[in-house]
Amino acid sequence: MSQDNLVKLKSSASGHVVWTRKNKKKFSNVKLALKKYDPNVRKRVIYKESKK
């Protein structure tokens, strides 16, 4: 994986971190916000893009 495309997603509930890829051409000025499963709170919560 190219390091340029990697983004860090942080859980809004517990601070759990997930790394994923982002298409720079399509989402150049948009911050990602995805709903994913958080194992710490055992629920689906919103993960927002944060600094590396």
Jmol script that loads the backbone (N, CA, C; Angstrom):
load data "model"
ATOM      1  N   MET A   1       0.835  -1.188   0.000  1.00  0.00           N
ATOM      2  CA  MET A   1       0.000   0.000   0.000  1.00  0.00           C
ATOM      3  C   MET A   1       0.873   1.243   0.000  1.00  0.00           C
ATOM      4  N   SER A   2       0.490   2.200  -0.781  1.00  0.00           N
ATOM      5  CA  SER A   2       1.197   3.472  -0.800  1.00  0.00           C
ATOM      6  C   SER A   2       0.886   4.258   0.466  1.00  0.00           C
ATOM      7  N   GLN A   3       1.903   4.861   1.052  1.00  0.00           N
ATOM      8  CA  GLN A   3       1.721   5.610   2.292  1.00  0.00           C
ATOM      9  C   GLN A   3       0.909   6.884   2.069  1.00  0.00           C
ATOM     10  N   ASP A   4       0.871   7.388   0.842  1.00  0.00           N
ATOM     11  CA  ASP A   4       0.116   8.608   0.550  1.00  0.00           C
ATOM     12  C   ASP A   4      -1.382   8.389   0.681  1.00  0.00           C
ATOM     13  N   ASN A   5      -1.840   7.191   0.377  1.00  0.00           N
ATOM     14  CA  ASN A   5      -3.272   6.912   0.391  1.00  0.00           C
ATOM     15  C   ASN A   5      -3.794   6.473   1.750  1.00  0.00           C
ATOM     16  N   LEU A   6      -2.906   6.218   2.703  1.00  0.00           N
ATOM     17  CA  LEU A   6      -3.346   5.751   4.010  1.00  0.00           C
ATOM     18  C   LEU A   6      -3.931   6.891   4.832  1.00  0.00           C
ATOM     19  N   VAL A   7      -5.058   6.621   5.486  1.00  0.00           N
ATOM     20  CA  VAL A   7      -5.658   7.582   6.405  1.00  0.00           C
ATOM     21  C   VAL A   7      -5.992   6.865   7.703  1.00  0.00           C
ATOM     22  N   LYS A   8      -5.973   7.621   8.770  1.00  0.00           N
ATOM     23  CA  LYS A   8      -6.244   7.079  10.099  1.00  0.00           C
ATOM     24  C   LYS A   8      -7.665   7.446  10.479  1.00  0.00           C
ATOM     25  N   LEU A   9      -8.473   6.440  10.802  1.00  0.00           N
ATOM     26  CA  LEU A   9      -9.844   6.669  11.240  1.00  0.00           C
ATOM     27  C   LEU A   9      -9.921   6.405  12.736  1.00  0.00           C
ATOM     28  N   LYS A  10     -10.471   7.371  13.472  1.00  0.00           N
ATOM     29  CA  LYS A  10     -10.543   7.263  14.927  1.00  0.00           C
ATOM     30  C   LYS A  10     -12.000   7.198  15.354  1.00  0.00           C
ATOM     31  N   SER A  11     -12.293   6.288  16.281  1.00  0.00           N
ATOM     32  CA  SER A  11     -13.652   6.090  16.770  1.00  0.00           C
ATOM     33  C   SER A  11     -14.110   7.284  17.588  1.00  0.00           C
ATOM     34  N   SER A  12     -15.369   7.663  17.408  1.00  0.00           N
ATOM     35  CA  SER A  12     -15.926   8.773  18.187  1.00  0.00           C
ATOM     36  C   SER A  12     -16.299   8.333  19.594  1.00  0.00           C
ATOM     37  N   ALA A  13     -16.412   7.022  19.824  1.00  0.00           N
ATOM     38  CA  ALA A  13     -16.831   6.528  21.138  1.00  0.00           C
ATOM     39  C   ALA A  13     -15.653   6.212  22.057  1.00  0.00           C
ATOM     40  N   SER A  14     -14.659   5.480  21.540  1.00  0.00           N
ATOM     41  CA  SER A  14     -13.612   4.993  22.442  1.00  0.00           C
ATOM     42  C   SER A  14     -12.201   5.426  22.064  1.00  0.00           C
ATOM     43  N   GLY A  15     -12.005   5.952  20.886  1.00  0.00           N
ATOM     44  CA  GLY A  15     -10.658   6.313  20.466  1.00  0.00           C
ATOM     45  C   GLY A  15      -9.928   5.189  19.747  1.00  0.00           C
ATOM     46  N   HIS A  16     -10.620   4.085  19.463  1.00  0.00           N
ATOM     47  CA  HIS A  16     -10.047   2.965  18.715  1.00  0.00           C
ATOM     48  C   HIS A  16      -9.645   3.460  17.332  1.00  0.00           C
ATOM     49  N   VAL A  17      -8.509   2.972  16.801  1.00  0.00           N
ATOM     50  CA  VAL A  17      -7.971   3.460  15.534  1.00  0.00           C
ATOM     51  C   VAL A  17      -7.984   2.354  14.491  1.00  0.00           C
ATOM     52  N   VAL A  18      -8.368   2.723  13.265  1.00  0.00           N
ATOM     53  CA  VAL A  18      -8.350   1.829  12.111  1.00  0.00           C
ATOM     54  C   VAL A  18      -7.656   2.571  10.977  1.00  0.00           C
ATOM     55  N   TRP A  19      -6.760   1.878  10.267  1.00  0.00           N
ATOM     56  CA  TRP A  19      -6.094   2.460   9.107  1.00  0.00           C
ATOM     57  C   TRP A  19      -6.771   1.940   7.846  1.00  0.00           C
ATOM     58  N   THR A  20      -6.992   2.833   6.871  1.00  0.00           N
ATOM     59  CA  THR A  20      -7.615   2.437   5.616  1.00  0.00           C
ATOM     60  C   THR A  20      -7.046   3.281   4.486  1.00  0.00           C
ATOM     61  N   ARG A  21      -7.442   2.964   3.262  1.00  0.00           N
ATOM     62  CA  ARG A  21      -6.983   3.719   2.101  1.00  0.00           C
ATOM     63  C   ARG A  21      -8.049   4.703   1.658  1.00  0.00           C
ATOM     64  N   LYS A  22      -7.603   5.782   1.022  1.00  0.00           N
ATOM     65  CA  LYS A  22      -8.513   6.811   0.543  1.00  0.00           C
ATOM     66  C   LYS A  22      -8.097   7.206  -0.867  1.00  0.00           C
ATOM     67  N   ASN A  23      -9.061   7.312  -1.763  1.00  0.00           N
ATOM     68  CA  ASN A  23      -8.794   7.734  -3.125  1.00  0.00           C
ATOM     69  C   ASN A  23      -8.599   9.250  -3.136  1.00  0.00           C
ATOM     70  N   LYS A  24      -7.369   9.705  -3.362  1.00  0.00           N
ATOM     71  CA  LYS A  24      -7.053  11.133  -3.302  1.00  0.00           C
ATOM     72  C   LYS A  24      -7.742  11.932  -4.416  1.00  0.00           C
ATOM     73  N   LYS A  25      -7.949  11.327  -5.574  1.00  0.00           N
ATOM     74  CA  LYS A  25      -8.585  12.046  -6.676  1.00  0.00           C
ATOM     75  C   LYS A  25     -10.061  12.309  -6.394  1.00  0.00           C
ATOM     76  N   LYS A  26     -10.722  11.331  -5.801  1.00  0.00           N
ATOM     77  CA  LYS A  26     -12.157  11.441  -5.576  1.00  0.00           C
ATOM     78  C   LYS A  26     -12.494  12.232  -4.311  1.00  0.00           C
ATOM     79  N   PHE A  27     -11.701  12.043  -3.247  1.00  0.00           N
ATOM     80  CA  PHE A  27     -11.982  12.672  -1.955  1.00  0.00           C
ATOM     81  C   PHE A  27     -10.838  13.591  -1.540  1.00  0.00           C
ATOM     82  N   SER A  28     -10.438  14.502  -2.403  1.00  0.00           N
ATOM     83  CA  SER A  28      -9.257  15.313  -2.109  1.00  0.00           C
ATOM     84  C   SER A  28      -9.476  16.292  -0.964  1.00  0.00           C
ATOM     85  N   ASN A  29     -10.638  16.929  -0.877  1.00  0.00           N
ATOM     86  CA  ASN A  29     -10.856  17.936   0.164  1.00  0.00           C
ATOM     87  C   ASN A  29     -11.957  17.531   1.144  1.00  0.00           C
ATOM     88  N   VAL A  30     -12.297  16.251   1.173  1.00  0.00           N
ATOM     89  CA  VAL A  30     -13.365  15.760   2.043  1.00  0.00           C
ATOM     90  C   VAL A  30     -12.767  14.833   3.095  1.00  0.00           C
ATOM     91  N   LYS A  31     -13.174  15.014   4.353  1.00  0.00           N
ATOM     92  CA  LYS A  31     -12.728  14.106   5.411  1.00  0.00           C
ATOM     93  C   LYS A  31     -13.695  12.924   5.480  1.00  0.00           C
ATOM     94  N   LEU A  32     -13.131  11.726   5.600  1.00  0.00           N
ATOM     95  CA  LEU A  32     -13.954  10.521   5.662  1.00  0.00           C
ATOM     96  C   LEU A  32     -14.652  10.395   7.005  1.00  0.00           C
ATOM     97  N   ALA A  33     -15.857   9.882   6.976  1.00  0.00           N
ATOM     98  CA  ALA A  33     -16.600   9.528   8.182  1.00  0.00           C
ATOM     99  C   ALA A  33     -17.374   8.256   7.852  1.00  0.00           C
ATOM    100  N   LEU A  34     -16.952   7.151   8.445  1.00  0.00           N
ATOM    101  CA  LEU A  34     -17.560   5.854   8.165  1.00  0.00           C
ATOM    102  C   LEU A  34     -18.130   5.251   9.434  1.00  0.00           C
ATOM    103  N   LYS A  35     -19.186   4.473   9.275  1.00  0.00           N
ATOM    104  CA  LYS A  35     -19.757   3.767  10.416  1.00  0.00           C
ATOM    105  C   LYS A  35     -19.185   2.353  10.407  1.00  0.00           C
ATOM    106  N   LYS A  36     -18.418   2.042  11.446  1.00  0.00           N
ATOM    107  CA  LYS A  36     -17.747   0.752  11.540  1.00  0.00           C
ATOM    108  C   LYS A  36     -17.954   0.164  12.925  1.00  0.00           C
ATOM    109  N   TYR A  37     -17.617  -1.119  13.063  1.00  0.00           N
ATOM    110  CA  TYR A  37     -17.750  -1.802  14.351  1.00  0.00           C
ATOM    111  C   TYR A  37     -16.570  -1.445  15.250  1.00  0.00           C
ATOM    112  N   ASP A  38     -16.866  -1.042  16.483  1.00  0.00           N
ATOM    113  CA  ASP A  38     -15.842  -0.736  17.482  1.00  0.00           C
ATOM    114  C   ASP A  38     -15.822  -1.865  18.509  1.00  0.00           C
ATOM    115  N   PRO A  39     -14.733  -2.648  18.567  1.00  0.00           N
ATOM    116  CA  PRO A  39     -14.691  -3.779  19.498  1.00  0.00           C
ATOM    117  C   PRO A  39     -14.637  -3.362  20.963  1.00  0.00           C
ATOM    118  N   ASN A  40     -14.192  -2.145  21.255  1.00  0.00           N
ATOM    119  CA  ASN A  40     -14.100  -1.700  22.647  1.00  0.00           C
ATOM    120  C   ASN A  40     -15.470  -1.478  23.269  1.00  0.00           C
ATOM    121  N   VAL A  41     -16.406  -0.930  22.513  1.00  0.00           N
ATOM    122  CA  VAL A  41     -17.751  -0.686  23.037  1.00  0.00           C
ATOM    123  C   VAL A  41     -18.764  -1.689  22.494  1.00  0.00           C
ATOM    124  N   ARG A  42     -18.305  -2.559  21.589  1.00  0.00           N
ATOM    125  CA  ARG A  42     -19.131  -3.604  20.976  1.00  0.00           C
ATOM    126  C   ARG A  42     -20.373  -3.051  20.289  1.00  0.00           C
ATOM    127  N   LYS A  43     -20.188  -1.974  19.543  1.00  0.00           N
ATOM    128  CA  LYS A  43     -21.273  -1.355  18.775  1.00  0.00           C
ATOM    129  C   LYS A  43     -20.708  -0.793  17.483  1.00  0.00           C
ATOM    130  N   ARG A  44     -21.603  -0.459  16.569  1.00  0.00           N
ATOM    131  CA  ARG A  44     -21.206   0.267  15.368  1.00  0.00           C
ATOM    132  C   ARG A  44     -21.254   1.746  15.686  1.00  0.00           C
ATOM    133  N   VAL A  45     -20.143   2.423  15.476  1.00  0.00           N
ATOM    134  CA  VAL A  45     -20.050   3.855  15.758  1.00  0.00           C
ATOM    135  C   VAL A  45     -19.402   4.553  14.567  1.00  0.00           C
ATOM    136  N   ILE A  46     -19.421   5.871  14.587  1.00  0.00           N
ATOM    137  CA  ILE A  46     -18.833   6.659  13.509  1.00  0.00           C
ATOM    138  C   ILE A  46     -17.335   6.808  13.743  1.00  0.00           C
ATOM    139  N   TYR A  47     -16.569   6.493  12.703  1.00  0.00           N
ATOM    140  CA  TYR A  47     -15.121   6.697  12.700  1.00  0.00           C
ATOM    141  C   TYR A  47     -14.845   7.896  11.810  1.00  0.00           C
ATOM    142  N   LYS A  48     -14.082   8.863  12.317  1.00  0.00           N
ATOM    143  CA  LYS A  48     -13.760  10.059  11.552  1.00  0.00           C
ATOM    144  C   LYS A  48     -12.274  10.096  11.245  1.00  0.00           C
ATOM    145  N   GLU A  49     -11.947  10.677  10.100  1.00  0.00           N
ATOM    146  CA  GLU A  49     -10.556  10.799   9.693  1.00  0.00           C
ATOM    147  C   GLU A  49      -9.819  11.748  10.636  1.00  0.00           C
ATOM    148  N   SER A  50      -8.618  11.349  11.045  1.00  0.00           N
ATOM    149  CA  SER A  50      -7.813  12.193  11.929  1.00  0.00           C
ATOM    150  C   SER A  50      -6.387  12.263  11.390  1.00  0.00           C
ATOM    151  N   LYS A  51      -5.538  13.036  12.051  1.00  0.00           N
ATOM    152  CA  LYS A  51      -4.154  13.185  11.614  1.00  0.00           C
ATOM    153  C   LYS A  51      -3.399  11.881  11.785  1.00  0.00           C
ATOM    154  N   LYS A  52      -2.389  11.678  10.937  1.00  0.00           N
ATOM    155  CA  LYS A  52      -1.547  10.481  11.027  1.00  0.00           C
ATOM    156  C   LYS A  52      -0.727  10.591  12.215  1.00  0.00           C
TER     157      LYS A  52
END
end "model"
wireframe off; spacefill off
backbone 0.3
color backbone group
